[in-house]
Amino acid sequence: MGSSFRFPLQSCESRREMFWGATVLVLLPGVGWLLNMGHRIVMVHRMQQGQSPWPAWRDYRGLLRHGLMTLGGMVYYYAPGFALAYLSRTFGSSVLAWIAGILLLIATIAIPGFMSHYCRRFDPAEIYDPFRALRRCIQGGRAYWQAWSITLAALAISFSGLLALGVGFLVTSIWFWQVAGFSFASVFTQRFGLDSVVRGGPPHGAGGPDAGIDKCEE
C-alpha cells in the first residue's frame, strides 16, 4: 500500500505529470479523461519495458487512441448489465435488477484483467475477451484482491480533495487513478511475467529501492 500510494508522488517529474493530468481534465472535458486513461496505459507499458514510467505525456494522439480503446472495452463489459438494468426498470422486475447488479459487479472485477495485458503490446485482442479477463483475475489470487483493497482505500482518500473548494479533487482523482493502475499492473505483471526486462518485483519506477526518492533536478 505504501509503495502504491507513493508511486505518483515519488519525484518532481511524477508530480508534474500528475498535476498536468488534472489540468488536462479542466482544459479538455471528456477528452481529458480519455487522455489520462491513455497516459496510465503508456506509464504501465514503459514500466513493463524496464523504463521509467515518466515522461508519459507524449504523443497525445496515441494517448487518445489508447484511452478510446480501453473505454470501448469498459463499455463492452458493462453493456449487458446496463441493458438488463434498463429492462428491469421498464418492466419493474426485481429479478432482472438483481441479475443486472451481479453482471455489473462481475464486469467491474474483470476489467483489470485486460488492462495490464493490453499495456504490454497494445494488442486490442487482449481487451475483448471478458471470460479470459475474469479468469486472469481469479488467477491473480490474494494479490489481486489486495490491489482492490489499495484501490478502494485510495478512492476514499481522493475525496478529501473536495475540501479544497472541489478543485483539489482533480488532483487527488488523478493520484487515485495512478495508484490503482500501479497496484493492478504490479499484480498482473508479476503473475503473468508481462515485464520483458525487469523481473522478480513490482514494475520499475516504484516499490523498489528508488521508491519515494526525488530523482528530478529542480
TAWO-V44495 format. One record per residue. N is the residue number from 1. OMEGA is omega in whole degrees, -180 to 180 (NA if undefined). Layout:
n=N omega=OMEGA
n=N omega=OMEGA
This chain:
n=1 omega=180
n=2 omega=179
n=3 omega=-179
n=4 omega=-179
n=5 omega=-178
n=6 omega=-172
n=7 omega=-178
n=8 omega=-173
n=9 omega=-166
n=10 omega=179
n=11 omega=180
n=12 omega=178
n=13 omega=179
n=14 omega=179
n=15 omega=177
n=16 omega=-178
n=17 omega=178
n=18 omega=179
n=19 omega=177
n=20 omega=176
n=21 omega=177
n=22 omega=179
n=23 omega=179
n=24 omega=178
n=25 omega=-179
n=26 omega=-174
n=27 omega=-175
n=28 omega=-179
n=29 omega=-179
n=30 omega=179
n=31 omega=179
n=32 omega=178
n=33 omega=180
n=34 omega=179
n=35 omega=178
n=36 omega=175
n=37 omega=177
n=38 omega=179
n=39 omega=179
n=40 omega=178
n=41 omega=-178
n=42 omega=177
n=43 omega=-180
n=44 omega=178
n=45 omega=-179
n=46 omega=179
n=47 omega=179
n=48 omega=177
n=49 omega=179
n=50 omega=-180
n=51 omega=172
n=52 omega=180
n=53 omega=-178
n=54 omega=1
n=55 omega=178
n=56 omega=176
n=57 omega=178
n=58 omega=177
n=59 omega=-176
n=60 omega=177
n=61 omega=177
n=62 omega=178
n=63 omega=179
n=64 omega=179
n=65 omega=179
n=66 omega=178
n=67 omega=179
n=68 omega=-179
n=69 omega=-179
n=70 omega=174
n=71 omega=177
n=72 omega=177
n=73 omega=179
n=74 omega=179
n=75 omega=-180
n=76 omega=-178
n=77 omega=-176
n=78 omega=-173
n=79 omega=-179
n=80 omega=-179
n=81 omega=-180
n=82 omega=178
n=83 omega=179
n=84 omega=177
n=85 omega=178
n=86 omega=180
n=87 omega=180
n=88 omega=178
n=89 omega=-180
n=90 omega=-176
n=91 omega=179
n=92 omega=-176
n=93 omega=177
n=94 omega=178
n=95 omega=178
n=96 omega=180
n=97 omega=178
n=98 omega=179
n=99 omega=179
n=100 omega=179
n=101 omega=179
n=102 omega=-180
n=103 omega=179
n=104 omega=177
n=105 omega=179
n=106 omega=179
n=107 omega=179
n=108 omega=180
n=109 omega=-173
n=110 omega=-173
n=111 omega=177
n=112 omega=-179
n=113 omega=176
n=114 omega=-173
n=115 omega=-176
n=116 omega=178
n=117 omega=176
n=118 omega=-178
n=119 omega=-173
n=120 omega=-177
n=121 omega=-179
n=122 omega=-179
n=123 omega=-179
n=124 omega=-180
n=125 omega=178
n=126 omega=-172
n=127 omega=-165
n=128 omega=174
n=129 omega=-174
n=130 omega=-180
n=131 omega=177
n=132 omega=179
n=133 omega=179
n=134 omega=178
n=135 omega=178
n=136 omega=180
n=137 omega=178
n=138 omega=180
n=139 omega=178
n=140 omega=175
n=141 omega=-175
n=142 omega=-179
n=143 omega=180
n=144 omega=-180
n=145 omega=173
n=146 omega=177
n=147 omega=177
n=148 omega=180
n=149 omega=177
n=150 omega=-179
n=151 omega=-179
n=152 omega=177
n=153 omega=179
n=154 omega=178
n=155 omega=179
n=156 omega=-180
n=157 omega=-176
n=158 omega=-179
n=159 omega=175
n=160 omega=178
n=161 omega=178
n=162 omega=180
n=163 omega=179
n=164 omega=179
n=165 omega=179
n=166 omega=-178
n=167 omega=-179
n=168 omega=-180
n=169 omega=177
n=170 omega=180
n=171 omega=-177
n=172 omega=178
n=173 omega=176
n=174 omega=176
n=175 omega=-180
n=176 omega=-179
n=177 omega=-178
n=178 omega=175
n=179 omega=-180
n=180 omega=-180
n=181 omega=180
n=182 omega=-177
n=183 omega=-179
n=184 omega=179
n=185 omega=179
n=186 omega=-178
n=187 omega=-173
n=188 omega=179
n=189 omega=179
n=190 omega=-175
n=191 omega=-175
n=192 omega=177
n=193 omega=-177
n=194 omega=179
n=195 omega=-175
n=196 omega=-178
n=197 omega=-175
n=198 omega=180
n=199 omega=175
n=200 omega=177
n=201 omega=179
n=202 omega=177
n=203 omega=-178
n=204 omega=174
n=205 omega=178
n=206 omega=176
n=207 omega=179
n=208 omega=-176
n=209 omega=-178
n=210 omega=-177
n=211 omega=177
n=212 omega=-180
n=213 omega=-180
n=214 omega=-176
n=215 omega=-174
n=216 omega=178
n=217 omega=179
n=218 omega=NA
